[in-house]
Amino acid sequence: MAYTQPGRYWLQDETEHERALAYLTTGTAYQRTLHDENTRYVLVDHPPGATS
């Protein structure tokens, strides 16, 4: 599926996963911006108990 391509590499990026976990465990939201030819995707994850 073409729409899954921008984030597909993230699934195997161990360094980025560790970075996300570090942010979330310190109470900081994690944000990742992905893009393809025509679309930009902004993914944001807030740590448990955090308010946006």
N, C-alpha and C positions, 0 to 999 in steps of 0.2 A: 504494500500500500504506500503510495507516494507520500501521504501526509505523515507517515511515521518516520521518514528518513532523517529529519533534522535531529531527533533525539535518540536515534538508534545507537550511535557511538557512545552516548552517555551510559548506556546499560553496562558497558564493559570498562568504563573509565574509573578504575579503583581510586586514583588520586582525587578525582572530583567527588566521589562518594565520601571519602574521608573528610574532605573539605566541608561538604554538606553536613555530615555528622558533627563535626567540630562546631559549626555555627549553631546547629540546633541544640546541642548539649550545653552550650553557654548561654542559651536563651535568645539567640539572635536568629532572625528569619533568614532563610536561604533563598536566593533568587538566581535564576539561570535564564538567559535569553538565548533562544535558538532561532535560526532563520533558514528559509529556503529561498528559492528564486523570487517569490511574490509575497511571502508572509513572514511575519515576525511573531514568535511565541514567547511569552514571558511567563515562566513558571515560578511561583512563590510558595514556599512552605514555611509555616510558622511552627515554632516548637509547641509541644503540648502545654496547655494552660495559658498560652499567650493570647493577648487580644490584638486584633489588627488595628 
